Amino acid sequence: MVWKPHVTVAAVIENDGRFLLVEEQTDHGLAFNQPAGHLEEGEDLMTAVKREVLEETAWQFEPEALIAVQLWRRSPESPSFMRFVFTGRAFDHQPARALDDGIIATHWLDRNQIAAKRHQLRSPLVLTSVEVYLG
């Protein structure tokens, strides 16, 4: 059997010490995550992260740096995810734009507020990514 991790992208977007997160409905209930999603066929990583940020937050995003490449698996029965994490600048917010299905709201939270939601994070990679950015 060939091992094929799911390729995903995520964005760590900071403004005045606060980070843009999405609150989303998942199979495990409500969770907080960076704007993130799967790489689509024929898409490059930069295009994917720009698309995901726009679809999930209604913000345009300009990636400036790749800050982490992460491999994660929730459990031995779960698929593996190879996550490419970018940081950059959000601009041109379009608040009237509809957000992706499952996205309940967006939030600007500081590192301590994110850590306080540790049990509500989509994965441990959410806080890890913020800490990598801050480091």
SEZALO-101310 format. One line per field, with one value per atom (N, C-alpha, C): residue in three letters; atom name; x, y, z. Coordinates in Angstrom, 3 decimals, always signed. Example, Ala and Ser with C-alpha at 12.3 -4.5 7.8 and 13.67 -1.06 7.14 Angstrom:
res	c(Ala,Ala,Ala,Ser,Ser,Ser)
atom	c(N,CA,C,N,CA,C)
east	c(+13.190,+12.300,+13.200,+12.850,+13.670,+12.900)
north	c(-5.690,-4.500,-3.300,-2.250,-1.060,+0.030)
up	c(+7.800,+7.800,+7.800,+7.080,+7.140,+7.870)
END
This chain:
res	c(Met,Met,Met,Val,Val,Val,Trp,Trp,Trp,Lys,Lys,Lys,Pro,Pro,Pro,His,His,His,Val,Val,Val,Thr,Thr,Thr,Val,Val,Val,Ala,Ala,Ala,Ala,Ala,Ala,Val,Val,Val,Ile,Ile,Ile,Glu,Glu,Glu,Asn,Asn,Asn,Asp,Asp,Asp,Gly,Gly,Gly,Arg,Arg,Arg,Phe,Phe,Phe,Leu,Leu,Leu,Leu,Leu,Leu,Val,Val,Val,Glu,Glu,Glu,Glu,Glu,Glu,Gln,Gln,Gln,Thr,Thr,Thr,Asp,Asp,Asp,His,His,His,Gly,Gly,Gly,Leu,Leu,Leu,Ala,Ala,Ala,Phe,Phe,Phe,Asn,Asn,Asn,Gln,Gln,Gln,Pro,Pro,Pro,Ala,Ala,Ala,Gly,Gly,Gly,His,His,His,Leu,Leu,Leu,Glu,Glu,Glu,Glu,Glu,Glu,Gly,Gly,Gly,Glu,Glu,Glu,Asp,Asp,Asp,Leu,Leu,Leu,Met,Met,Met,Thr,Thr,Thr,Ala,Ala,Ala,Val,Val,Val,Lys,Lys,Lys,Arg,Arg,Arg,Glu,Glu,Glu,Val,Val,Val,Leu,Leu,Leu,Glu,Glu,Glu,Glu,Glu,Glu,Thr,Thr,Thr,Ala,Ala,Ala,Trp,Trp,Trp,Gln,Gln,Gln,Phe,Phe,Phe,Glu,Glu,Glu,Pro,Pro,Pro,Glu,Glu,Glu,Ala,Ala,Ala,Leu,Leu,Leu,Ile,Ile,Ile,Ala,Ala,Ala,Val,Val,Val,Gln,Gln,Gln,Leu,Leu,Leu,Trp,Trp,Trp,Arg,Arg,Arg,Arg,Arg,Arg,Ser,Ser,Ser,Pro,Pro,Pro,Glu,Glu,Glu,Ser,Ser,Ser,Pro,Pro,Pro,Ser,Ser,Ser,Phe,Phe,Phe,Met,Met,Met,Arg,Arg,Arg,Phe,Phe,Phe,Val,Val,Val,Phe,Phe,Phe,Thr,Thr,Thr,Gly,Gly,Gly,Arg,Arg,Arg,Ala,Ala,Ala,Phe,Phe,Phe,Asp,Asp,Asp,His,His,His,Gln,Gln,Gln,Pro,Pro,Pro,Ala,Ala,Ala,Arg,Arg,Arg,Ala,Ala,Ala,Leu,Leu,Leu,Asp,Asp,Asp,Asp,Asp,Asp,Gly,Gly,Gly,Ile,Ile,Ile,Ile,Ile,Ile,Ala,Ala,Ala,Thr,Thr,Thr,His,His,His,Trp,Trp,Trp,Leu,Leu,Leu,Asp,Asp,Asp,Arg,Arg,Arg,Asn,Asn,Asn,Gln,Gln,Gln,Ile,Ile,Ile,Ala,Ala,Ala,Ala,Ala,Ala,Lys,Lys,Lys,Arg,Arg,Arg,His,His,His,Gln,Gln,Gln,Leu,Leu,Leu,Arg,Arg,Arg,Ser,Ser,Ser,Pro,Pro,Pro,Leu,Leu,Leu,Val,Val,Val,Leu,Leu,Leu,Thr,Thr,Thr,Ser,Ser,Ser,Val,Val,Val,Glu,Glu,Glu,Val,Val,Val,Tyr,Tyr,Tyr,Leu,Leu,Leu,Gly,Gly,Gly)
atom	c(N,CA,C,N,CA,C,N,CA,C,N,CA,C,N,CA,C,N,CA,C,N,CA,C,N,CA,C,N,CA,C,N,CA,C,N,CA,C,N,CA,C,N,CA,C,N,CA,C,N,CA,C,N,CA,C,N,CA,C,N,CA,C,N,CA,C,N,CA,C,N,CA,C,N,CA,C,N,CA,C,N,CA,C,N,CA,C,N,CA,C,N,CA,C,N,CA,C,N,CA,C,N,CA,C,N,CA,C,N,CA,C,N,CA,C,N,CA,C,N,CA,C,N,CA,C,N,CA,C,N,CA,C,N,CA,C,N,CA,C,N,CA,C,N,CA,C,N,CA,C,N,CA,C,N,CA,C,N,CA,C,N,CA,C,N,CA,C,N,CA,C,N,CA,C,N,CA,C,N,CA,C,N,CA,C,N,CA,C,N,CA,C,N,CA,C,N,CA,C,N,CA,C,N,CA,C,N,CA,C,N,CA,C,N,CA,C,N,CA,C,N,CA,C,N,CA,C,N,CA,C,N,CA,C,N,CA,C,N,CA,C,N,CA,C,N,CA,C,N,CA,C,N,CA,C,N,CA,C,N,CA,C,N,CA,C,N,CA,C,N,CA,C,N,CA,C,N,CA,C,N,CA,C,N,CA,C,N,CA,C,N,CA,C,N,CA,C,N,CA,C,N,CA,C,N,CA,C,N,CA,C,N,CA,C,N,CA,C,N,CA,C,N,CA,C,N,CA,C,N,CA,C,N,CA,C,N,CA,C,N,CA,C,N,CA,C,N,CA,C,N,CA,C,N,CA,C,N,CA,C,N,CA,C,N,CA,C,N,CA,C,N,CA,C,N,CA,C,N,CA,C,N,CA,C,N,CA,C,N,CA,C,N,CA,C,N,CA,C,N,CA,C,N,CA,C,N,CA,C,N,CA,C,N,CA,C,N,CA,C,N,CA,C,N,CA,C,N,CA,C,N,CA,C,N,CA,C,N,CA,C,N,CA,C,N,CA,C,N,CA,C,N,CA,C,N,CA,C,N,CA,C,N,CA,C,N,CA,C,N,CA,C)
east	c(+0.839,+0.000,+0.888,+0.542,+1.302,+0.750,+1.668,+1.287,+1.199,+0.044,-0.162,-0.796,+0.001,-0.612,-1.437,-2.458,-3.240,-2.389,-2.292,-1.528,-2.479,-2.110,-2.916,-2.027,-2.676,-2.005,-2.703,-1.967,-2.535,-1.840,-2.527,-1.981,-1.984,-0.820,-0.703,-0.668,-1.762,-1.913,-2.020,-1.042,-0.976,-1.183,-1.920,-2.123,-2.182,-1.213,-1.156,-1.246,-0.538,-0.492,-1.663,-2.551,-3.713,-3.619,-4.137,-4.042,-5.433,-5.554,-6.835,-7.107,-8.185,-8.621,-10.046,-10.398,-11.776,-12.375,-13.637,-14.412,-15.235,-15.064,-15.686,-16.349,-17.354,-18.022,-17.220,-16.862,-16.101,-16.857,-16.335,-16.925,-16.848,-15.973,-15.777,-16.386,-17.239,-17.871,-17.203,-17.511,-16.925,-15.444,-14.654,-13.208,-12.666,-11.508,-10.795,-9.578,-9.308,-8.211,-7.685,-6.454,-6.010,-6.825,-6.934,-7.509,-6.649,-7.288,-6.529,-7.415,-6.768,-7.524,-6.631,-7.267,-6.564,-6.071,-4.930,-4.398,-5.289,-5.736,-6.585,-5.737,-6.258,-5.536,-5.161,-3.905,-3.420,-3.063,-3.156,-2.936,-1.548,-0.890,+0.368,+0.063,+1.033,+0.821,+0.436,+1.065,+0.774,-0.660,-1.076,-2.450,-3.440,-3.115,-4.009,-4.201,-3.118,-3.264,-4.008,-3.779,-4.535,-6.026,-6.338,-7.742,-8.401,-7.726,-8.323,-8.579,-7.633,-7.843,-9.050,-9.140,-10.279,-11.593,-11.636,-12.887,-13.331,-12.378,-12.736,-12.858,-12.240,-12.236,-12.737,-12.847,-13.204,-12.100,-10.880,-9.704,-8.838,-8.305,-7.259,-5.995,-5.117,-3.907,-2.730,-1.638,-0.395,+0.650,+0.966,+1.979,+3.351,+4.089,+5.428,+6.512,+6.167,+7.186,+6.523,+7.223,+6.838,+7.486,+6.685,+7.252,+7.324,+6.606,+6.656,+6.100,+6.634,+6.070,+5.840,+4.576,+4.193,+3.539,+3.825,+3.181,+2.376,+1.087,+0.224,-0.788,-1.095,-2.101,-2.839,-4.171,-4.982,-4.882,-4.940,-4.880,-4.354,-3.955,-3.447,-4.453,-5.744,-6.775,-7.064,-6.556,-6.834,-5.812,-6.190,-5.216,-4.123,-3.006,-1.914,-2.073,-1.627,-1.692,-0.302,+0.119,+1.334,+0.866,+1.201,+0.667,+1.779,+1.569,+2.507,+1.937,+2.676,+2.174,+2.898,+2.116,+2.641,+2.258,+3.050,+2.655,+2.679,+1.959,+1.880,+0.916,+0.448,-0.361,-1.790,-2.745,-4.151,-4.511,-5.318,-5.721,-7.053,-7.684,-8.920,-9.977,-10.423,-11.487,-12.792,-13.519,-14.797,-15.882,-16.326,-17.235,-18.573,-19.000,-20.264,-20.103,-18.877,-18.601,-19.031,-19.710,-20.106,-18.866,-18.816,-17.707,-18.012,-16.955,-17.111,-18.129,-18.776,-19.674,-18.910,-19.544,-18.932,-18.215,-17.890,-17.242,-18.335,-18.235,-19.238,-18.881,-17.587,-17.140,-15.627,-15.130,-13.691,-13.417,-12.211,-11.838,-10.382,-10.076,-8.698,-8.369,-7.505,-7.178,-5.675,-5.299,-3.871,-3.414,-2.122,-1.549,-2.152,-2.344,-2.904,-4.363,-5.123,-6.518,-6.567,-5.635,-5.580,-5.207,-4.215,-3.797,-4.933,-5.743,-6.873,-7.935,-7.949,-8.900,-8.261,-7.167,-6.385,-7.278,-8.308,-9.167,-10.192,-10.278,-11.200,-10.459,-9.151,-8.388,-8.568,-8.599,-8.790,-7.712,-6.496,-5.389,-4.366,-3.412,-2.353,-1.490,-1.568,-0.770,-1.164,-2.384,-2.834,-1.951,-1.837,-1.007,+0.477,+0.885,+2.284,+2.681,+1.816,+2.110,+2.264,+1.416,+1.532,+2.863,+3.216,+4.466,+5.689,+5.622,+6.710,+6.832,+5.711,+5.710,+6.332,+5.929,+6.444,+7.921,+8.394,+9.799,+10.697)
north	c(-1.179,+0.000,+1.248,+2.243,+3.487,+4.484,+5.071,+6.093,+7.439,+8.098,+9.392,+10.351,+11.242,+12.216,+13.233,+13.755,+14.844,+16.105,+16.858,+18.102,+19.250,+20.024,+21.176,+22.405,+23.559,+24.833,+25.540,+26.409,+27.207,+28.556,+29.559,+30.909,+31.401,+31.832,+32.520,+34.009,+34.692,+36.100,+36.886,+37.774,+38.540,+40.016,+40.671,+42.115,+42.646,+43.458,+44.052,+43.006,+41.896,+40.880,+39.915,+40.048,+39.147,+38.361,+37.141,+36.221,+35.906,+35.860,+35.579,+34.081,+33.703,+32.307,+32.207,+31.013,+30.725,+29.781,+29.981,+29.056,+28.246,+26.929,+26.096,+24.861,+24.381,+23.142,+21.984,+21.018,+19.847,+18.581,+17.436,+16.162,+15.972,+16.736,+16.633,+17.828,+18.603,+19.778,+21.065,+22.168,+23.457,+23.470,+24.080,+24.142,+25.452,+25.829,+27.011,+26.554,+27.253,+26.869,+28.112,+28.037,+29.050,+28.872,+29.919,+29.698,+28.632,+27.565,+26.412,+25.543,+24.692,+23.755,+22.938,+22.136,+21.190,+21.832,+21.366,+21.719,+21.042,+21.813,+21.256,+20.860,+19.941,+19.458,+20.621,+20.631,+21.653,+22.969,+23.049,+24.292,+24.267,+25.422,+25.485,+25.943,+25.812,+26.111,+27.565,+28.491,+29.923,+30.254,+29.717,+29.948,+29.330,+28.148,+27.464,+28.252,+28.767,+29.484,+30.810,+31.484,+32.712,+32.401,+31.333,+30.944,+30.586,+29.755,+29.321,+30.489,+31.412,+32.577,+33.376,+33.637,+34.402,+33.670,+32.375,+31.610,+31.503,+31.413,+31.176,+32.441,+33.563,+34.764,+36.020,+36.002,+37.172,+38.225,+37.824,+38.691,+38.226,+39.182,+38.872,+38.602,+37.748,+37.379,+37.354,+37.956,+37.918,+37.179,+35.921,+35.165,+35.816,+35.865,+36.462,+35.460,+34.408,+33.426,+32.102,+31.035,+29.709,+29.563,+29.334,+29.272,+27.858,+26.922,+25.550,+24.576,+23.359,+22.212,+21.186,+20.787,+19.954,+18.663,+17.588,+16.299,+15.946,+15.637,+15.370,+14.277,+13.508,+12.445,+12.401,+12.502,+12.523,+11.198,+10.100,+8.770,+7.793,+6.581,+5.608,+5.274,+5.426,+5.128,+6.315,+7.484,+8.710,+8.918,+9.705,+10.019,+10.945,+10.975,+11.893,+13.168,+14.274,+15.563,+16.178,+16.601,+17.382,+18.819,+19.661,+21.031,+22.042,+22.904,+23.972,+25.268,+25.873,+27.038,+28.300,+29.256,+30.523,+31.652,+32.685,+33.930,+35.003,+36.072,+37.154,+38.213,+38.983,+40.159,+39.968,+40.270,+40.301,+41.736,+41.889,+43.219,+43.088,+44.200,+44.243,+43.273,+43.534,+42.717,+42.969,+41.893,+41.956,+41.351,+42.095,+41.523,+41.008,+41.470,+40.994,+39.647,+39.217,+37.960,+36.776,+35.809,+34.592,+33.754,+33.180,+32.316,+30.870,+30.066,+28.638,+27.969,+26.925,+26.117,+25.617,+25.672,+25.187,+26.253,+27.391,+28.477,+29.284,+29.349,+30.050,+31.526,+31.804,+33.179,+33.246,+34.475,+34.707,+35.477,+35.297,+35.944,+36.382,+37.524,+37.974,+37.735,+36.762,+36.362,+36.465,+36.839,+36.852,+35.444,+35.275,+33.955,+33.332,+34.137,+33.600,+33.178,+33.919,+33.531,+32.225,+32.065,+30.820,+29.663,+29.859,+28.809,+28.436,+29.404,+29.132,+28.266,+28.246,+27.425,+26.113,+25.719,+24.532,+23.324,+23.093,+21.913,+22.128,+23.350,+23.646,+23.848,+23.668,+23.862,+22.667,+22.926,+21.864,+20.788,+21.227,+20.305,+21.051,+20.330,+21.020,+21.909,+21.722,+22.521,+23.990,+24.308,+25.706,+26.516,+26.088,+26.805,+26.668,+25.496,+25.290,+26.277,+26.487,+27.412,+28.842,+29.260,+30.609,+30.736,+29.702,+29.759,+29.749,+29.010,+29.045,+30.463,+31.069,+32.439,+33.398,+33.297,+34.194,+33.959,+32.730,+32.396,+32.967)
up	c(+0.000,+0.000,+0.000,-0.793,-0.898,+0.112,+0.887,+1.862,+1.161,+1.272,+0.628,+1.627,+2.206,+3.125,+2.343,+2.992,+2.426,+2.508,+1.424,+1.419,+1.732,+2.762,+3.154,+3.289,+3.286,+3.505,+4.651,+5.328,+6.417,+6.433,+6.997,+7.073,+8.515,+8.978,+10.259,+9.926,+10.254,+9.913,+11.215,+11.440,+12.680,+12.396,+13.287,+13.209,+14.635,+15.017,+16.356,+17.464,+17.298,+18.347,+18.364,+17.417,+17.326,+16.025,+16.071,+14.943,+14.413,+13.102,+12.454,+12.483,+13.157,+13.216,+12.706,+12.271,+11.893,+12.932,+13.191,+14.017,+13.037,+13.084,+12.063,+12.669,+11.949,+12.324,+11.751,+12.601,+12.155,+12.572,+12.177,+12.588,+14.101,+14.752,+16.203,+16.937,+16.276,+16.891,+16.434,+17.126,+16.777,+17.123,+16.250,+16.470,+15.914,+16.425,+15.948,+15.160,+14.054,+13.173,+12.476,+11.988,+11.054,+9.775,+8.964,+7.641,+6.954,+6.507,+6.009,+5.138,+4.351,+3.545,+2.639,+1.837,+0.977,-0.313,-0.756,-2.060,-3.103,-4.091,-5.135,-6.344,-7.135,-8.318,-9.225,-9.663,-10.573,-9.904,-8.607,-7.866,-7.217,-7.149,-6.400,-4.970,-4.091,-2.674,-2.424,-3.112,-2.921,-3.342,-4.458,-4.915,-3.936,-3.443,-2.501,-1.218,-0.643,+0.628,+0.425,-0.686,-0.974,-1.099,-1.837,-2.039,-0.724,+0.076,+1.342,+2.286,+2.393,+3.262,+2.791,+1.503,+0.979,+1.224,+0.911,+1.061,+2.521,+3.441,+4.840,+5.680,+5.219,+6.052,+5.359,+4.034,+3.228,+3.225,+3.553,+3.454,+2.284,+1.514,+0.555,+1.366,+0.861,+1.594,+0.641,+1.082,+0.325,+1.149,+0.786,+1.530,+1.379,+2.491,+2.480,+2.834,+3.580,+3.981,+4.354,+4.067,+4.551,+5.920,+6.965,+8.319,+8.881,+8.285,+8.801,+7.775,+7.837,+7.142,+8.235,+8.407,+9.540,+9.055,+9.756,+9.487,+10.721,+10.530,+11.681,+11.356,+12.373,+12.278,+13.605,+13.559,+14.783,+15.543,+14.816,+15.432,+14.383,+14.794,+13.814,+12.711,+12.997,+12.003,+11.078,+11.426,+10.678,+9.565,+8.569,+7.515,+8.051,+7.369,+7.695,+6.866,+7.443,+6.769,+6.716,+5.534,+5.344,+5.164,+6.138,+6.218,+5.960,+4.967,+4.637,+5.212,+6.145,+6.875,+6.404,+5.951,+5.462,+6.407,+6.399,+7.037,+5.970,+6.239,+5.274,+5.741,+4.807,+5.082,+4.568,+5.440,+5.029,+4.656,+3.616,+3.155,+2.426,+2.159,+1.375,+1.914,+3.145,+3.734,+2.995,+2.703,+1.987,+2.885,+3.910,+4.922,+4.375,+3.220,+2.648,+1.943,+1.738,+1.034,+1.907,+1.303,+2.029,+2.324,+3.511,+3.903,+3.532,+3.433,+3.120,+4.034,+3.506,+4.326,+5.547,+6.687,+7.912,+8.708,+8.083,+8.814,+9.516,+10.833,+11.647,+11.788,+12.032,+12.268,+12.152,+12.066,+12.146,+13.429,+13.973,+15.230,+15.157,+15.762,+15.956,+17.418,+17.699,+19.071,+19.306,+20.536,+20.842,+21.236,+21.398,+21.672,+22.931,+23.982,+25.234,+25.062,+24.301,+24.040,+23.245,+22.308,+21.536,+22.452,+23.308,+24.243,+25.187,+25.584,+26.481,+25.803,+24.477,+23.711,+23.265,+23.896,+23.500,+23.179,+23.971,+23.754,+22.649,+22.131,+21.038,+19.710,+19.704,+18.476,+17.550,+16.270,+15.271,+15.387,+15.689,+15.949,+16.794,+17.377,+18.124,+17.232,+15.915,+14.994,+14.995,+15.423,+15.438,+16.376,+17.623,+18.587,+18.240,+17.812,+17.411,+16.309,+15.339,+14.237,+14.723,+15.662,+16.229,+16.981,+17.720,+18.478,+17.563,+16.456,+15.473,+14.908,+14.574,+14.050,+15.065,+16.320,+17.348,+17.644,+17.404,+17.668,+16.634)
END
